[in-house]
Amino acid sequence: MTDLTETSTEGFAGLGLRQELLEAVSASGYVTPTPIQIQAIPPALAGQDVIGCAQTGTGKTAAFVLPMLHHLADSPERHGDVRGLILVPTRELAQQVERAVGTYGSSLSIEPMLVYGGMPIGAQIRDLKWGCDVLVATPGRLLDHLQRGTVDLSHVEVLVLDEADRMLDMGFIEDVRSIVRRTPKDRQTFLFSATMANRVLSLVHEMMRDPVQVHVGFQTSAEGITEVVHPVDYPNKYGLLAHLLESWGTDGQVIVFTRMKSTAAYVNEFLRGRGVASDDLHGDKAQSDRTKSLERFRQKDIQILVATNVAARGLDIVGVTHVVNFDVPDDPKDYVHRVGRTARGDLTGDAVTLMSTHEILLVKDIEKLMGKRVPRRVVEGFEPSFQDNAGAEDENEAAPVDQPARSRLGRGRRSR
């Protein structure tokens, strides 16, 4: 594997993309490519396989969508064959990636399609008969279509495995292998992952040919995120959450993460009972309801989205000013993905973690992963009954009731 260090270029035009794609990127409001795009796009355009390791919120989607579209646009006469295949772990991420393909490829007459579980398969079978150029799919449902003979992957020229580590965590390894075996061996392959665990490396050796490997911001929170931990007894988390939301005001949007689906539903009902415009997002909700909840949040019809880790990866929603870890995640990597929902692009944001006594070690695991310490701050009126020795120097100074740890008034675009 070839390992690339960060390079520089002036704007997207310096990456070698087609004019139609440059215009689409500009129309979307992007001027300067991110480091992962600077490193990944040129070798991808040169026909090489690419491994991208980058934290959430760094522009990974465009890093593989743009070179894929550039390549597919060279053969417009083959419209209707599935020539681009993007595998993703979750339905929400599938929707977002498909939207990016449609946005960037609008002037190239490249037709994307979504295939994922939780929706009627009959409608998908009907749509697949019409054909598409780029198929964005979750592994389980795509394998179902392959077994039914309703999709043909023999013309795939570019294959993308997005959030590969997450797909493996969800048990999709054999499904992925089965799907990849149905694609041509001479395809180009992109693999993007937040981590390079041994299981991911095994996929690399099986499915890729001398890939170029690029690394950006590996396993740490993004620049522009201000992080704080509030020690608090678990029963008081609800009151502290309400207090923080009230102090932050109603201009921004907040994602509150919980560990369990039942907790997400309960926190949502608690907030609604206090007159807060909120909704929940978790695996127990029907896909149509999950889509509606996300759209309401995107359109700012609701201010608060209470979610499990189903919303921790891939969702790119502009304007999320705060992320709250109501529950500390069991896996420290999930923390990095959760807090990456704020400070997207050039913006800044706040990541707040409510830590009870049984979550102290989980926070320490997060700090070990990131190689830095997250400041502790006790909020006046919500003092915990326990001591956190790791954050003792911060706990001596409580945050006043009328002053949150950081105000939205000072938030804006960060300097490069």
C-alpha positions in Angstrom: 0.0 0.0 0.0 1.2 3.5 -0.9 0.9 6.0 2.0 0.3 9.7 1.1 1.0 12.6 3.3 -1.1 15.8 3.1 -0.6 17.9 0.0 -1.9 21.2 -1.0 -3.7 22.6 -4.0 -5.6 25.7 -4.9 -9.3 25.0 -5.0 -11.2 22.1 -6.5 -10.0 23.0 -10.0 -6.5 21.9 -9.0 -7.7 18.3 -8.4 -8.4 17.5 -12.0 -12.2 17.2 -11.9 -14.5 17.7 -14.9 -15.9 21.2 -15.4 -19.5 19.9 -14.7 -18.4 18.6 -11.3 -16.5 21.8 -10.5 -19.7 23.8 -11.2 -21.8 21.5 -9.1 -19.4 21.8 -6.2 -19.4 25.5 -6.5 -23.2 25.6 -6.6 -23.2 23.7 -3.4 -21.2 26.4 -1.7 -17.8 24.7 -1.4 -14.7 26.6 -2.4 -11.8 24.9 -0.7 -11.3 21.1 -0.7 -10.8 19.4 2.6 -7.5 17.5 3.4 -9.1 14.1 2.7 -10.4 15.4 -0.6 -7.0 16.8 -1.6 -5.3 13.5 -0.8 -7.9 11.0 -2.1 -9.3 12.6 -5.3 -6.1 12.8 -7.5 -5.1 9.1 -7.1 -8.8 8.1 -7.5 -8.9 10.0 -10.8 -5.7 8.3 -11.9 -7.5 4.9 -11.6 -5.9 3.7 -8.3 -7.7 2.0 -5.5 -7.9 4.3 -2.5 -8.2 3.7 1.3 -9.3 6.8 3.2 -8.9 7.0 7.0 -10.5 10.2 8.3 -12.6 11.4 11.2 -16.2 12.2 10.7 -17.1 15.6 9.3 -14.0 15.8 7.0 -15.8 15.6 3.6 -15.3 11.9 3.0 -18.5 11.5 0.9 -17.3 14.0 -1.8 -13.9 12.4 -1.7 -15.3 9.2 -3.3 -18.5 10.5 -5.0 -16.7 13.1 -7.2 -14.1 10.8 -8.7 -16.7 8.1 -9.2 -18.9 10.5 -11.1 -15.9 11.8 -13.1 -15.2 8.2 -14.2 -18.7 7.2 -15.0 -19.3 10.4 -17.1 -16.7 9.1 -19.6 -19.2 6.4 -20.8 -22.6 8.1 -21.0 -23.8 5.6 -23.6 -23.9 2.9 -20.9 -26.7 4.7 -19.0 -28.9 2.2 -17.1 -26.3 -0.3 -16.1 -25.2 -0.3 -12.4 -21.6 0.9 -12.9 -21.1 2.5 -9.5 -21.9 0.7 -6.3 -21.7 2.3 -2.8 -22.2 0.1 0.2 -23.0 1.8 3.5 -24.0 0.4 6.9 -27.2 2.4 7.7 -30.3 3.6 5.9 -29.7 7.2 7.0 -26.2 7.3 5.6 -27.5 5.7 2.4 -30.0 8.5 2.0 -27.3 11.1 2.5 -24.9 9.5 0.0 -27.6 9.1 -2.6 -28.5 12.8 -2.2 -24.8 13.7 -2.8 -24.6 11.6 -5.9 -27.8 13.3 -7.2 -26.5 16.8 -6.4 -23.0 16.5 -7.9 -24.1 14.4 -10.8 -27.2 16.4 -11.8 -25.6 17.9 -15.0 -24.0 14.5 -16.0 -27.3 12.6 -16.4 -26.2 10.1 -13.9 -29.1 8.4 -12.2 -28.7 7.2 -8.6 -30.9 4.7 -6.7 -31.4 3.7 -3.1 -31.7 0.1 -1.9 -32.1 -0.5 1.9 -34.2 -2.5 4.3 -37.2 -1.3 6.1 -39.0 -0.3 2.9 -41.2 -2.4 0.6 -39.0 -4.6 -1.6 -41.6 -4.6 -4.4 -41.1 -1.0 -5.2 -37.4 -1.4 -5.3 -37.7 -4.4 -7.7 -39.8 -2.2 -10.0 -37.3 0.7 -9.9 -34.4 -1.6 -10.5 -36.0 -2.8 -13.7 -35.7 0.7 -15.0 -32.0 0.7 -14.3 -29.6 3.2 -12.7 -26.0 4.3 -12.9 -25.1 4.4 -9.3 -26.6 2.1 -6.7 -26.3 3.1 -3.0 -27.2 0.2 -0.8 -27.1 -1.4 2.6 -25.5 -4.9 2.5 -28.5 -6.9 3.8 -31.1 -5.7 1.4 -28.7 -5.7 -1.6 -27.9 -9.3 -0.9 -31.6 -10.1 -0.8 -32.0 -8.5 -4.3 -29.0 -10.5 -5.6 -30.5 -13.7 -4.3 -33.8 -12.8 -6.1 -32.0 -12.0 -9.3 -33.4 -8.5 -9.4 -30.1 -6.6 -9.7 -27.0 -7.2 -11.8 -23.6 -6.1 -10.6 -21.5 -7.5 -13.5 -21.0 -4.0 -15.0 -19.7 -2.3 -11.8 -16.7 -0.2 -12.6 -16.3 1.6 -9.2 -17.0 0.0 -5.8 -17.1 2.0 -2.6 -17.2 0.6 0.9 -18.1 3.5 3.1 -17.8 3.3 6.9 -16.2 -0.1 6.5 -15.5 -0.5 10.2 -19.1 0.2 11.1 -20.3 -2.4 8.6 -18.1 -5.0 10.2 -19.2 -4.0 13.7 -22.8 -4.6 12.5 -22.0 -8.1 11.3 -22.1 -7.5 7.6 -18.7 -9.0 6.8 -20.0 -12.1 5.0 -22.7 -10.1 3.2 -20.0 -7.7 1.9 -17.8 -10.5 0.8 -20.7 -12.2 -1.1 -21.7 -8.9 -2.8 -18.1 -8.1 -3.8 -17.8 -11.5 -5.4 -20.6 -10.5 -7.8 -18.6 -7.5 -9.1 -15.9 -7.6 -11.8 -12.4 -8.2 -10.6 -11.0 -5.3 -12.6 -13.2 -2.7 -10.9 -11.7 0.3 -9.0 -12.3 0.1 -5.3 -12.5 2.8 -2.6 -12.6 1.9 1.1 -13.3 4.6 3.7 -13.1 3.8 7.4 -12.6 5.7 10.7 -10.3 2.9 11.9 -8.0 0.4 10.4 -8.7 -2.6 12.6 -7.4 -6.1 11.5 -10.8 -7.0 10.1 -10.8 -3.9 7.9 -7.3 -4.7 6.7 -8.4 -8.2 5.8 -11.0 -6.7 3.4 -8.2 -4.5 2.0 -6.1 -7.5 1.1 -9.0 -9.4 -0.3 -10.7 -6.7 -2.4 -8.1 -4.1 -3.4 -5.1 -3.8 -5.6 -2.1 -1.9 -4.4 -4.3 0.8 -2.8 -3.1 4.3 -2.0 -3.7 5.0 1.7 -4.5 8.5 3.1 -4.9 9.5 6.7 -6.6 12.7 8.0 -7.4 13.6 11.7 -7.4 10.0 12.8 -9.4 9.1 15.9 -9.9 12.5 17.4 -12.6 15.2 17.5 -12.5 17.8 14.7 -11.0 21.2 15.0 -13.7 23.7 15.9 -15.4 21.5 18.5 -15.3 22.8 22.1 -15.7 19.8 24.5 -16.8 19.6 28.1 -17.8 17.0 30.6 -20.4 17.8 33.2 -20.2 15.3 36.2 -23.8 14.7 37.4 -25.8 12.0 39.2 -27.8 10.0 36.7 -31.3 10.9 38.0 -30.3 14.6 37.6 -29.3 14.3 33.9 -32.9 15.1 32.8 -33.0 18.3 34.8 -29.4 19.3 33.7 -30.3 18.7 30.0 -33.4 20.9 30.3 -31.3 23.6 32.1 -28.6 23.5 29.4 -31.1 23.7 26.5 -32.8 26.6 28.1 -29.6 28.5 28.6 -28.5 27.9 25.0 -31.7 29.4 23.6 -33.7 28.5 20.5 -31.6 29.6 17.6 -29.4 26.6 17.1 -30.1 22.9 16.7 -29.1 20.1 19.1 -28.6 16.4 18.8 -28.9 14.5 22.1 -27.4 11.0 22.0 -28.5 8.1 24.2 -27.3 4.6 24.6 -30.6 2.8 24.4 -33.6 3.2 22.1 -36.0 3.3 25.1 -33.9 6.1 26.7 -34.1 8.1 23.4 -37.9 7.8 23.4 -38.2 8.7 27.1 -35.9 11.7 26.8 -37.9 12.9 23.8 -41.2 12.6 25.8 -39.6 14.4 28.7 -38.6 17.3 26.5 -41.9 17.5 24.7 -43.6 17.6 28.1 -41.6 20.8 28.8 -42.8 22.3 25.5 -39.5 21.7 23.6 -39.8 21.0 19.8 -38.1 17.6 19.7 -38.3 14.2 18.0 -36.5 10.9 18.5 -34.6 8.7 16.0 -33.8 5.1 16.7 -34.1 1.6 15.4 -37.5 0.8 16.8 -39.1 3.5 14.6 -40.4 2.6 11.1 -38.1 3.8 8.3 -40.7 6.2 7.1 -41.0 7.7 10.5 -37.2 7.9 10.8 -37.0 9.7 7.5 -39.7 12.2 8.5 -37.9 12.9 11.8 -34.6 13.6 10.0 -36.4 15.8 7.4 -38.1 17.8 10.2 -34.8 18.3 11.8 -33.1 19.3 8.5 -35.8 21.8 7.8 -35.6 23.2 11.4 -39.2 22.3 12.2 -37.8 20.8 15.4 -34.8 22.1 17.4 -33.8 18.9 19.2 -33.2 15.4 17.8 -32.8 12.7 20.4 -31.1 9.7 18.8 -29.1 6.5 19.4 -25.9 5.8 17.5 -28.0 5.4 14.3 -27.4 9.1 13.9 -23.7 9.1 15.0 -22.2 8.5 11.6 -22.5 10.1 8.2 -25.3 12.5 8.8 -24.3 15.9 7.4 -26.8 18.5 8.8 -25.7 22.1 8.7 -26.5 24.2 11.7 -26.1 21.7 14.5 -24.6 23.9 17.2 -24.5 21.4 20.1 -24.1 17.7 20.6 -25.1 16.3 24.0 -24.0 12.9 25.1 -26.8 12.1 27.5 -25.2 8.7 27.9 -21.5 8.2 27.4 -21.0 5.7 24.6 -19.6 2.2 25.4 -17.2 2.4 22.4 -14.9 5.5 22.5 -14.9 5.6 18.7 -18.6 6.3 18.8 -17.9 9.5 20.8 -15.7 10.9 18.0 -18.5 10.2 15.5 -21.2 11.6 17.7 -19.4 14.9 18.4 -18.6 15.2 14.7 -22.3 16.0 14.0 -21.4 19.6 15.0 -18.7 21.9 13.7 -19.3 20.7 10.1 -17.2 22.4 7.4 -15.9 25.7 8.6 -18.4 26.1 11.6 -17.7 25.7 15.2 -19.8 23.9 17.8 -20.1 22.5 21.3 -19.9 18.8 22.5 -21.3 18.3 26.0 -21.1 15.0 27.9 -23.2 14.3 31.0 -21.1 11.8 33.1 -22.5 9.8 36.0 -20.4 7.9 38.4 -20.6 4.6 36.4 -19.4 6.4 33.3 -16.1 7.8 34.6 -14.1 4.9 33.1 -15.9 5.3 29.7 -14.8 8.9 29.6 -11.2 7.9 30.4 -11.3 5.4 27.5 -12.4 8.3 25.2 -9.6 10.5 26.4 -7.1 7.6 25.9 -8.3 7.1 22.3 -8.1 10.8 21.5 -4.8 11.4 23.4 -6.2 14.4 25.2 -8.2 15.3 28.3 -11.7 16.7 28.1 -12.3 19.5 30.7 -14.7 18.7 33.6 -17.1 21.4 34.8 -19.8 21.1 37.5 -23.0 23.0 36.8 -24.3 24.9 39.9 -27.4 23.3 41.2 -26.5 19.9 39.7 -23.4 19.0 41.8 -22.7 15.3 41.8 -22.5 13.1 44.9 -19.3 11.5 43.6 -15.7 12.6 43.0 -14.0 12.3 39.6 -10.3 12.4 40.5 -9.3 12.8 36.8 -11.2 16.1 36.6 -10.8 17.3 40.2 -9.0 20.5 39.2 -12.0 21.5 37.0 -14.7 20.6 39.5 -13.6 23.1 42.0 -15.2 25.9 39.9 -18.8 25.3 39.2 -20.5 26.9 36.2 -23.1 29.5 37.4 -26.7 28.7 36.7 -27.2 31.6 34.3 -24.0 31.0 32.4 -23.6 27.9 30.3 -20.2 26.6 29.7 -20.1 28.2 26.3 -22.6 30.6 24.6 -23.8 30.3 21.1 -23.3 34.0 20.7 -19.6 33.6 20.2 -20.0 30.9 17.6 -19.2 31.4 13.9 -16.8 30.2 11.2 -13.4 29.2 12.4 -10.3 30.6 10.8 -8.2 28.3 8.7 
